[in-house]
Amino acid sequence: QVQLVESGGGLVQPGGSLRLSCAASGFTFSNYLMYWYRQAPGKERETVAWITSSGGATYYAVSVKGRFTISRDNAKNTLYLQMNSLKSEDTAVYYCKGNGLPWGQGTQVTVSS
């Protein structure tokens, strides 16, 4: 069945780095523009970044531009989010998603000293 499984979250100190992964299965991953979203407690879900199906174009929210990098490996059916210079305000559950695809369980990122 169609599935998106996020991983790579954890607890990190401010200024640290994490790399999130999203393993896709059950559909043709290379056909989909893919998003990373995040949702912090008490806040609405927001778009963090997206990448076109070929990986040729990307978009970043202003809040993460210059610190986060979205990428994909279509041969491995995997989406990535490299997060550097993390701030406390990056604390959230991070989700990958494509239009029409189901939500995964997300991965928790906590930035705290």
DSSP file (Angstrom, degrees, kcal/mol; ACC not computed):
  #  RESIDUE AA STRUCTURE BP1 BP2  ACC     N-H-->O    O-->H-N    N-H-->O    O-->H-N    TCO  KAPPA ALPHA  PHI   PSI    X-CA   Y-CA   Z-CA
    1    1 A Q              0   0    0      0, 0.0     2,-0.2     0, 0.0    26,-0.1   0.000 360.0 360.0 360.0 164.7    0.0    0.0    0.0
    2    2 A V        +     0   0    0     24,-0.2     2,-0.3    22,-0.1    24,-0.2  -0.464 360.0 169.5 -67.7 129.9    1.0    3.6   -0.4
    3    3 A Q  E     -A   25   0A   0     22,-2.6    22,-2.1    -2,-0.2     2,-0.4  -0.999  28.9-168.3-149.4 140.2    3.2    4.6    2.5
    4    4 A L  E     -A   24   0A   0     -2,-0.3     2,-0.5    20,-0.2   101,-0.4  -0.997  13.7-171.6-125.5 124.5    5.5    7.4    3.7
    5    5 A V  E     -A   23   0A   0     18,-2.1    18,-2.6    -2,-0.4     2,-0.2  -0.945   6.0-159.0-124.6 112.0    7.7    6.8    6.6
    6    6 A E  E     +A   22   0A   0     -2,-0.5     2,-0.3    16,-0.2    16,-0.2  -0.604  19.9 160.1 -87.8 147.9    9.7    9.6    8.2
    7    7 A S  E     +A   21   0A   0     14,-2.3    14,-2.5    -2,-0.2   100,-0.1  -0.959  35.7  72.4-154.6 169.8   12.7    9.1   10.3
    8    8 A G        +     0   0    0     -2,-0.3    11,-0.3     1,-0.3    14,-0.0   0.358  61.8 131.3 103.1  -4.5   15.8   10.9   11.6
    9    9 A G        +     0   0    0     12,-0.1     2,-0.3     9,-0.1    -1,-0.3  -0.148  22.0 124.2 -72.3 174.7   14.3   13.2   14.2
   10   10 A G  E     -d  109   0B   0     98,-0.8   100,-2.9    97,-0.1     2,-0.5  -0.986  59.8 -48.9 164.9-167.7   15.6   13.6   17.7
   11   11 A L  E     +d  110   0B   0     -2,-0.3     2,-0.3    98,-0.2   100,-0.2  -0.858  55.5 167.4 -99.0 128.4   16.8   15.9   20.4
   12   12 A V  E     -d  111   0B   0     98,-2.7   100,-2.1    -2,-0.5     3,-0.1  -0.985  33.6-112.9-141.0 149.5   19.5   18.3   19.3
   13   13 A Q    >   -     0   0    0     -2,-0.3     3,-2.3    98,-0.2    73,-0.2  -0.445  50.6 -81.3 -77.5 154.5   21.1   21.4   20.8
   14   14 A P  T 3  S+     0   0    0      0, 0.0    73,-0.2     0, 0.0    -1,-0.1  -0.296 121.3  28.7 -53.6 137.9   20.6   24.9   19.2
   15   15 A G  T 3  S+     0   0    0     71,-3.2    70,-0.6     1,-0.3    72,-0.1   0.282  99.7 118.7  90.3  -9.8   23.1   25.2   16.3
   16   16 A G    <   -     0   0    0     -3,-2.3    70,-2.3    70,-0.2     2,-0.3  -0.077  55.6-123.9 -81.9-175.5   23.1   21.5   15.7
   17   17 A S        +     0   0    0     67,-0.2     2,-0.3    68,-0.2    67,-0.2  -0.931  20.6 179.6-132.6 152.5   22.1   19.5   12.6
   18   18 A L  E     - B   0  83A   0     65,-2.2    65,-3.4    -2,-0.3     2,-0.5  -0.979  17.2-145.8-144.7 153.4   19.8   16.7   11.7
   19   19 A R  E     - B   0  82A   0    -11,-0.3     2,-0.3    -2,-0.3    63,-0.2  -0.969  16.3-158.8-123.4 116.4   19.0   14.9    8.5
   20   20 A L  E     - B   0  81A   0     61,-2.8    61,-2.0    -2,-0.5     2,-0.3  -0.663   5.8-162.4 -90.4 147.9   15.5   13.7    8.1
   21   21 A S  E     -AB   7  80A   0    -14,-2.5   -14,-2.3    -2,-0.3     2,-0.4  -0.937   9.0-161.8-126.4 153.0   14.5   10.9    5.7
   22   22 A C  E     -AB   6  79A   0     57,-2.2    57,-2.2    -2,-0.3     2,-0.6  -0.934  10.0-155.9-135.9 110.8   11.2    9.9    4.1
   23   23 A A  E     -AB   5  78A   0    -18,-2.6   -18,-2.1    -2,-0.4     2,-0.4  -0.773  12.9-159.8 -90.5 124.1   11.0    6.4    2.7
   24   24 A A  E     +A    4   0A   0     53,-2.8     2,-0.3    -2,-0.6   -20,-0.2  -0.817  16.8 163.4-107.0 142.6    8.3    6.1    0.1
   25   25 A S  E     +A    3   0A   0    -22,-2.1   -22,-2.6    -2,-0.4     3,-0.1  -0.991  48.9  40.8-152.3 156.9    6.6    2.9   -1.1
   26   26 A G  S    S+     0   0    0     -2,-0.3     2,-0.3   -24,-0.2   -24,-0.2   0.496 104.4  56.1  86.6   4.1    3.5    1.7   -3.0
   27   27 A F  S    S-     0   0    0    -24,-0.1     2,-1.5   -26,-0.1    -1,-0.2  -0.956  98.3 -82.9-155.4 170.7    3.6    4.4   -5.7
   28   28 A T    >   -     0   0    0     -2,-0.3     3,-2.0     1,-0.2     4,-0.3  -0.648  42.2-173.2 -84.8  92.6    5.8    5.9   -8.3
   29   29 A F  G >  S+     0   0    0     -2,-1.5     3,-1.9     1,-0.3    -1,-0.2   0.840  77.0  63.5 -55.7 -39.3    7.8    8.3   -6.2
   30   30 A S  G 3  S+     0   0    0      1,-0.3    -1,-0.3    44,-0.2    44,-0.1   0.590  95.7  61.0 -69.0  -8.8    9.6    9.9   -9.1
   31   31 A N  G <  S+     0   0    0     -3,-2.0     2,-0.4     2,-0.1    -1,-0.3   0.557  92.9  84.7 -88.4  -9.4    6.3   11.2  -10.5
   32   32 A Y    <   -     0   0    0     -3,-1.9     2,-0.4    -4,-0.3    19,-0.0  -0.800  69.7-137.8-110.2 133.2    5.6   13.3   -7.4
   33   33 A L        -     0   0    0     -2,-0.4    66,-0.5    19,-0.1     2,-0.4  -0.683  39.0-149.2 -68.9 134.9    6.5   16.8   -6.3
   34   34 A M  E     -FE  51  98B   0     17,-2.3    17,-2.2    -2,-0.4     2,-0.3  -0.888  13.5-160.3-121.4 145.9    7.2   16.2   -2.6
   35   35 A Y  E     -FE  50  97B   0     62,-3.3    62,-1.9    -2,-0.4     2,-0.5  -0.835  13.4-147.7-117.6 152.6    6.9   18.5    0.4
   36   36 A W  E     +FE  49  96B   0     13,-2.7    12,-3.0    -2,-0.3    13,-1.6  -0.997  26.5 179.3-111.7 129.7    8.2   18.7    3.9
   37   37 A Y  E     -FE  47  95B   0     58,-3.2    58,-2.6    -2,-0.5     2,-0.3  -0.798   8.7-161.7-117.4 164.3    5.8   20.1    6.4
   38   38 A R  E     -FE  46  94B   0      8,-2.2     8,-2.9    -2,-0.3     2,-0.4  -0.992   6.1-163.4-144.7 154.6    6.1   20.7   10.1
   39   39 A Q  E     - E   0  93B   0     54,-2.0    54,-2.4    -2,-0.3     6,-0.2  -0.953   6.8-162.0-141.1 119.0    3.7   21.3   13.0
   40   40 A A    >   -     0   0    0      4,-0.4     3,-2.3    -2,-0.4    52,-0.1  -0.631  44.5 -77.3 -93.3 156.2    4.6   22.7   16.3
   41   41 A P  T 3  S+     0   0    0      0, 0.0    -1,-0.1     0, 0.0     3,-0.1  -0.283 117.6   5.3 -55.5 129.2    2.4   22.4   19.4
   42   42 A G  T 3  S+     0   0    0      1,-0.2     2,-0.3    -3,-0.1    -3,-0.0   0.529 113.5 101.4  76.6   4.9   -0.5   24.8   19.3
   43   43 A K  S <  S-     0   0    0     -3,-2.3    -1,-0.2     1,-0.0     2,-0.1  -0.816  75.8-101.7-121.1 161.3    0.4   26.0   15.8
   44   44 A E        -     0   0    0     -2,-0.3    -4,-0.4     1,-0.1     2,-0.2  -0.423  46.5 -94.3 -75.6 154.7   -0.9   25.3   12.3
   45   45 A R        -     0   0    0     -6,-0.2     2,-0.3    -2,-0.1    -6,-0.2  -0.472  48.3-163.4 -66.3 138.0    1.0   23.0   10.0
   46   46 A E  E     -F   38   0B   0     -8,-2.9    -8,-2.2    -2,-0.2     2,-0.4  -0.934  22.7-111.1-128.3 151.6    3.3   24.9    7.7
   47   47 A T  E     +F   37   0B   0     -2,-0.3   -10,-0.2   -10,-0.2     3,-0.1  -0.661  29.8 178.7 -77.7 127.3    5.2   24.1    4.5
   48   48 A V  E     -     0   0B   0    -12,-3.0    13,-2.5    -2,-0.4     2,-0.3   0.852  60.7 -31.6 -93.9 -46.5    8.9   23.9    5.1
   49   49 A A  E     -FG  36  60B   0    -13,-1.6   -13,-2.7    11,-0.2    -1,-0.4  -0.981  50.5-155.4-165.5 159.8   10.1   23.1    1.6
   50   50 A W  E     -FG  35  59B   0      9,-1.7     9,-2.0    -2,-0.3     2,-0.3  -0.973   3.5-160.3-142.5 163.4    9.2   21.3   -1.6
   51   51 A I  E     -FG  34  58B   0    -17,-2.2   -17,-2.3    -2,-0.3     7,-0.2  -0.999  24.6-114.3-143.3 137.8   11.1   19.7   -4.5
   52   52 A T    >   -     0   0    0      5,-2.4     3,-1.0    -2,-0.3   -20,-0.1  -0.163  39.1 -97.9 -68.9 167.9   10.0   18.9   -8.0
   53   53 A S  T 3  S+     0   0    0      1,-0.3   -21,-0.2   -22,-0.2    -1,-0.1   0.830 125.3  40.3 -59.6 -34.9    9.7   15.3   -9.2
   54   54 A S  T 3  S-     0   0    0    -23,-0.1    -1,-0.3    20,-0.0    20,-0.1   0.604 110.9-117.8 -87.1 -12.6   13.1   15.5  -10.9
   55   55 A G  S <  S+     0   0    0     -3,-1.0    -2,-0.1     2,-0.2    17,-0.1   0.532  79.5 124.0  85.5   7.3   14.7   17.5   -8.2
   56   56 A G        +     0   0    0      1,-0.1     2,-0.3    -5,-0.0    -3,-0.1   0.677  69.5  32.4 -78.5 -17.2   15.4   20.3  -10.5
   57   57 A A        -     0   0    0      2,-0.0    -5,-2.4    -5,-0.0     2,-0.3  -0.994  64.5-175.3-141.2 147.0   13.6   23.0   -8.5
   58   58 A T  E     -G   51   0B   0     -2,-0.3     2,-0.3    -7,-0.2    -7,-0.2  -0.911   9.5-156.3-136.9 163.1   13.1   23.6   -4.8
   59   59 A Y  E     -G   50   0B   0     -9,-2.0    -9,-1.7    -2,-0.3     2,-0.4  -0.993   9.0-167.9-139.1 144.0   11.3   26.0   -2.5
   60   60 A Y  E     -G   49   0B   0     -2,-0.3   -11,-0.2   -11,-0.2   -12,-0.1  -0.991  26.2-114.8-132.8 142.8   12.0   27.0    1.1
   61   61 A A    >>  -     0   0    0    -13,-2.5     3,-1.6    -2,-0.4     4,-1.5  -0.421  34.3-115.8 -64.2 149.4   10.0   28.9    3.7
   62   62 A V  T 34 S+     0   0    0      1,-0.3     3,-0.2     2,-0.2    -1,-0.1   0.857 113.5  62.4 -56.7 -36.0   11.6   32.1    4.6
   63   63 A S  T 34 S+     0   0    0      1,-0.2    -1,-0.3     3,-0.0   -15,-0.1   0.694 115.9  28.6 -67.0 -19.1   12.2   30.8    8.2
   64   64 A V  T X> S+     0   0    0     -3,-1.6     3,-2.4   -16,-0.2     4,-2.1   0.494  84.8 126.8-119.4  -7.4   14.4   28.0    7.0
   65   65 A K  T 3< S+     0   0    0     -4,-1.5     4,-0.1     1,-0.3   -16,-0.0  -0.279  80.4  17.4 -60.0 133.1   16.0   29.3    3.8
   66   66 A G  T 34 S+     0   0    0      2,-0.5    -1,-0.3     1,-0.0     3,-0.1   0.257 125.2  58.8  89.2 -12.5   19.8   29.1    4.0
   67   67 A R  T <4 S+     0   0    0     -3,-2.4    17,-2.0     1,-0.2     2,-0.3   0.687  98.6  53.3-114.7 -33.5   19.7   26.5    6.8
   68   68 A F  E  <  -C   83   0A   0     -4,-2.1    -2,-0.5    15,-0.2     2,-0.4  -0.784  59.8-163.9-108.4 149.4   17.7   23.6    5.4
   69   69 A T  E     -C   82   0A   0     13,-2.4    13,-3.0    -2,-0.3     2,-0.4  -0.981   5.3-156.8-134.2 122.9   18.2   21.7    2.2
   70   70 A I  E     +C   81   0A   0     -2,-0.4     2,-0.3    11,-0.2    11,-0.2  -0.776  24.6 157.3 -95.0 141.4   15.6   19.4    0.6
   71   71 A S  E     -C   80   0A   0      9,-1.6     9,-3.1    -2,-0.4     2,-0.3  -0.951  21.1-152.7-152.8 170.8   16.8   16.7   -1.8
   72   72 A R  E     -C   79   0A   0     -2,-0.3     2,-0.5     7,-0.2     7,-0.2  -0.993  13.4-151.8-149.1 154.1   15.6   13.4   -3.1
   73   73 A D  E >>> -C   78   0A   0      5,-2.8     5,-1.9    -2,-0.3     3,-0.9  -0.902  11.7-173.6-125.5  99.5   17.0   10.1   -4.5
   74   74 A N  T 345S+     0   0    0     -2,-0.5     3,-0.3     1,-0.3   -44,-0.2   0.783  84.4  60.0 -68.1 -25.6   14.5    8.7   -6.9
   75   75 A A  T 345S+     0   0    0      1,-0.2    -1,-0.3    -3,-0.1   -45,-0.0   0.797 114.4  36.4 -69.0 -27.5   16.4    5.5   -7.3
   76   76 A K  T <45S-     0   0    0     -3,-0.9    -1,-0.2     2,-0.2    -2,-0.2   0.382 105.6-126.7-104.3   1.6   16.0    4.9   -3.6
   77   77 A N  T  <5 +     0   0    0     -4,-0.6   -53,-2.8    -3,-0.3     2,-0.4   0.912  65.7 134.7  53.5  45.3   12.5    6.3   -3.3
   78   78 A T  E   < -BC  23  73A   0     -5,-1.9    -5,-2.8   -55,-0.2     2,-0.4  -0.983  44.9-158.4-134.7 137.5   13.6    8.6   -0.6
   79   79 A L  E     -BC  22  72A   0    -57,-2.2   -57,-2.2    -2,-0.4     2,-0.3  -0.868  17.9-162.5-108.5 144.8   13.2   12.2    0.3
   80   80 A Y  E     -BC  21  71A   0     -9,-3.1    -9,-1.6    -2,-0.4     2,-0.3  -0.892  17.4-165.3-128.0 156.4   15.6   14.1    2.6
   81   81 A L  E     -BC  20  70A   0    -61,-2.0   -61,-2.8    -2,-0.3     2,-0.6  -0.864  10.5-160.8-140.1 108.1   15.7   17.2    4.6
   82   82 A Q  E     -BC  19  69A   0    -13,-3.0   -13,-2.4    -2,-0.3     2,-0.6  -0.787  12.2-166.2 -86.9 122.4   19.2   18.4    5.8
   83   83 A M  E     +BC  18  68A   0    -65,-3.4   -65,-2.2    -2,-0.6     2,-0.3  -0.946  10.9 173.1-118.0 117.0   18.7   20.8    8.7
   84   84 A N        +     0   0    0    -17,-2.0   -67,-0.2    -2,-0.6   -68,-0.2  -0.752  59.2  23.6-116.9 165.0   21.6   22.9    9.9
   85   85 A S  S    S-     0   0    0    -70,-0.6    -1,-0.2    -2,-0.3   -69,-0.2   0.904  84.8-159.0  48.5  49.6   21.9   25.7   12.4
   86   86 A L        -     0   0    0    -70,-2.3   -71,-3.2    -3,-0.2     2,-0.3  -0.258   8.6-159.8 -65.9 145.2   18.8   24.5   14.2
   87   87 A K    >   -     0   0    0    -73,-0.2     3,-2.1    -3,-0.1     4,-0.2  -0.804  32.9-108.3-120.7 161.4   16.9   26.9   16.4
   88   88 A S  G >  S+     0   0    0      1,-0.3     3,-1.8    -2,-0.3    23,-0.3   0.842 117.7  63.4 -59.3 -32.3   14.4   26.3   19.2
   89   89 A E  G 3  S+     0   0    0      1,-0.3    -1,-0.3   -49,-0.0   -49,-0.0   0.555  88.6  69.5 -72.8  -5.1   11.7   27.5   16.9
   90   90 A D  G <  S+     0   0    0     -3,-2.1    -1,-0.3    21,-0.1     2,-0.2   0.517  70.1 120.5 -84.3  -6.0   12.4   24.6   14.6
   91   91 A T    <   +     0   0    0     -3,-1.8     2,-0.3    -4,-0.2    19,-0.2  -0.426  41.9 104.8 -61.7 123.7   11.0   22.2   17.2
   92   92 A A  E    S- H   0 109B   0     17,-1.9    17,-2.8    -2,-0.2     2,-0.5  -0.968  76.2 -80.8-178.7 170.8    8.0   20.4   15.6
   93   93 A V  E     -EH  39 108B   0    -54,-2.4   -54,-2.0    -2,-0.3     2,-0.4  -0.881  47.9-147.3 -91.0 129.6    6.8   17.2   14.1
   94   94 A Y  E     -EH  38 107B   0     13,-2.8    13,-1.9    -2,-0.5     2,-0.3  -0.836  16.8-174.9-105.1 134.9    8.0   17.0   10.5
   95   95 A Y  E     -E   37   0B   0    -58,-2.6   -58,-3.2    -2,-0.4     2,-0.3  -0.945  16.9-145.2-127.4 145.7    6.1   15.2    7.8
   96   96 A C  E     +E   36   0B   0     -2,-0.3     8,-0.6   -60,-0.2     2,-0.3  -0.817  29.7 168.3-103.1 155.4    6.7   14.4    4.2
   97   97 A K  E     -E   35   0B   0    -62,-1.9   -62,-3.3    -2,-0.3     2,-0.3  -0.990  25.9-161.1-163.7 148.5    3.8   14.5    1.7
   98   98 A G  E >   -E   34   0B   0     -2,-0.3     3,-2.5   -64,-0.2   -64,-0.1  -0.958  49.6 -81.5-129.3 154.4    2.9   14.5   -1.9
   99   99 A N  T 3  S+     0   0    0    -66,-0.5   -66,-0.0    -2,-0.3    -2,-0.0  -0.298 117.2   8.0 -57.2 127.8   -0.5   15.6   -3.3
  100  100 A G  T 3  S+     0   0    0      1,-0.3    -1,-0.3    -2,-0.0    -3,-0.0   0.386 103.8 117.8  83.4  -4.4   -3.0   12.9   -2.9
  101  101 A L    <   -     0   0    0     -3,-2.5    -1,-0.3     1,-0.1     2,-0.1  -0.647  69.5-104.0 -94.6 153.2   -0.7   10.8   -0.8
  102  102 A P        -     0   0    0      0, 0.0    -4,-0.2     0, 0.0     2,-0.2  -0.361  36.7-103.6 -74.5 155.0   -1.5    9.8    2.8
  103  103 A W        -     0   0    0     -6,-0.1   -99,-0.1     1,-0.1    -6,-0.1  -0.495  32.3-139.5 -72.1 144.3    0.2   11.4    5.8
  104  104 A G        -     0   0    0     -8,-0.6   -99,-0.2    -2,-0.2    -1,-0.1  -0.202  32.0 -94.7 -86.8-170.1    2.9    9.5    7.5
  105  105 A Q        -     0   0    0   -101,-0.4  -100,-0.1     1,-0.1   -10,-0.1   0.661  60.9-136.9 -83.1 -15.6    3.4    9.4   11.3
  106  106 A G        -     0   0    0   -102,-0.2     2,-0.4   -10,-0.1   -11,-0.2  -0.006   7.6-103.7  82.6 167.3    5.9   12.2   11.2
  107  107 A T  E     - H   0  94B   0    -13,-1.9   -13,-2.8  -100,-0.1     2,-0.3  -0.999  28.5-124.2-134.4 132.2    9.2   12.5   13.1
  108  108 A Q  E     - H   0  93B   0     -2,-0.4   -98,-0.8   -15,-0.2     2,-0.5  -0.581  21.8-170.0 -81.1 129.6    9.7   14.6   16.2
  109  109 A V  E     -dH  10  92B   0    -17,-2.8   -17,-1.9    -2,-0.3     2,-0.5  -0.985   4.9-176.6-116.8 123.4   12.5   17.2   16.1
  110  110 A T  E     -d   11   0B   0   -100,-2.9   -98,-2.7    -2,-0.5     2,-0.7  -0.978   8.3-167.1-123.7 121.9   13.3   18.9   19.4
  111  111 A V  E     +d   12   0B   0     -2,-0.5     2,-0.3   -23,-0.3   -98,-0.2  -0.923  33.8 131.4-110.8 111.2   15.9   21.7   19.5
  112  112 A S              0   0    0   -100,-2.1    -2,-0.1    -2,-0.7   -25,-0.0  -0.992 360.0 360.0-159.1 147.7   16.8   22.5   23.1
  113  113 A S              0   0    0     -2,-0.3  -100,-0.1  -100,-0.2    -1,-0.1   0.419 360.0 360.0 -92.5 360.0   19.8   22.9   25.3
